[in-house]
Amino acid sequence: MLAQATDDLDDAVPLLAALLSIPSGDRYPPLDLSPQTQKERTLHALLAQVEGLALKQPVLIVWEDVQWADPTSRDFLDLTVDRTRSLPILLIITYRPEFAAPWVAGSQKVLRAAMVAFEQSRQPSRGARALSLRNPLVLPRAY
C-alpha cells in the first residue's frame, strides 16, 4: 500500500514501521532521529500517504470522537484538515459539543454548498467525479 502513494519508500517504511512497532529488517534500517524529528517526519510521511492516494482517486477519511484523540493524533488531524483544501478528500469528523475544534473557526461552509455539489455530481453529463469538496465542510451542530 505504501508504494501506491509514494515513491520515497526509503523514508516512509522505517518511519511507519517504527510507528507500528514492526521490524523493518535490513532493507529499510531504522532511522537515527531525535524523538521530535521522528514525530515530525512520521506525521509528514502519513500525510504524504494520504496525499498520494488522493492524487489517484478521491479519499474518504472518517475521524470519530476526536475529543478523545491524543495530542499527536490531533497534530496529524490539523495537518490533514489544512491539506484537504487542495485535494479531493472528504473528511468527516465527529466530536462532542464541548470540544473546541480549532479548524471550525474560519472554515465553516453551509450544507447547501455540499448539497449543490452532490446534485451536480448526479447529473449524467458531469458523472460521479464532479463531487469534489476542496474545502473542509463543517456542519453546524444539528441539536
N, C-alpha and C positions, 0 to 999 in steps of 0.2 A: 504494500500500500504506500509506503514511503516513496518508492520510485515513481509512483503515479503523479505525485505532487511536486517533486523536486529532483533536480539533477545533482544536488550537493549532498550526497549520502555520507561523505566523509565527516561532515559536521553533525548532520541530523541523527544518524544512527547512534553514535556514542552518547549524545545528549538525551535522546529519548529512551535508550536502553537504561541509562542511569536513573532516569525518572521512574521507570517501571521496574527497576531492580532486576534487569535481565542481563546476563553476561553477554558482552558483545564480541568476545573472542579476540583473536589476533588480527582478524581482518579490519576491525574497527576498534582500535585500542582506546581505552578511556582517555579523556582529555584532562590535562593537568591545569585546572582552573580554580580560582578562588570561589567560594560559595556564591557570592554576589554575581560574579561574572557567569558562573554556571547557570544560575537562575535566569539572568537576563537572556543569555543565549538560548536556553531551553524554551523560554516564552516566545522568542522570535522564531525558533525552529518550529514550534507548534503553529504559530501564526502563518509561517511560510507554507505549512501543510494545508491549512485552511485556504489560503490564497491560491495555491497551486491547484487544488481541487475546484475552487470556484472559477478559475480561468478556463476549466474544461467543461463544466456544467454547473447549473445553479445548485446551491448548497442550502440545506435547511439545518439550522442549529437551534436546539432547544436547551435552555438552562432553567431548571426548576428550583424553587426555594433558594434563591440567591442570597437571602438573608443569612443562611447557614454556611455560605461558602467561606473558605479560609482566605486570608489576605492575598496569597499568591494566585489563587484561582480568580479572585476578583481583579487582580492586576491583569491577568490574561483576558478576562471579560472586557475590561476597559479598552485594551488594545484591539480586541475583536470588534467591539461596538464602533470604535473610531474607524476601523478598516472597512466596515460594511458600507460606508458611504460611497465607495467606488467599485464595489464588487457585487455580482449577483448572488447575494446572500440574504435569506430570510432568517432573521434572528428573533426567536421568541423567548422572552424572559419572564419568569413569574417570581414574585416576591410578596411578602406580607406588607400591608399598608404602612407600617411603622418604619420600614426600611427606607433609608434616604438614598435613592438611586442617583448617582452623580451624573449619569448621561441623560436623564429625563429633561432637566432644565435646558432650554435652548434647542431641543431636537424634537419637540412634540409635533406630531402631524395629526391631521384629522382622519378618522376612519373613512370618511368619504373618498379621500385620495386613494386609499387602498382598494375600496370597492370599485372606483372608476378603473383603476389599473386591472383589477380582476375581470371586470366586464369587458374591457378591451381585449384581454387575452383570450376570451371565449369567442371572439369574432373569428369566423373561419379564415378571413383574409389575413389576419395577423398571426394566427397559430398560437400554440401554448407558450412559446418563448417570449411573447410580448409582456408577460408579467415580470417586471423587474423593478423591485423597490430598491433603489440605490441609496436611499437614506433610511436611517433607523426609523421605524414606525413605533411610536409609543402611544398606546391607547390609554385614555383616562380611565380611572377606576370606575367600574360599572355599578358598584353598590354604594 
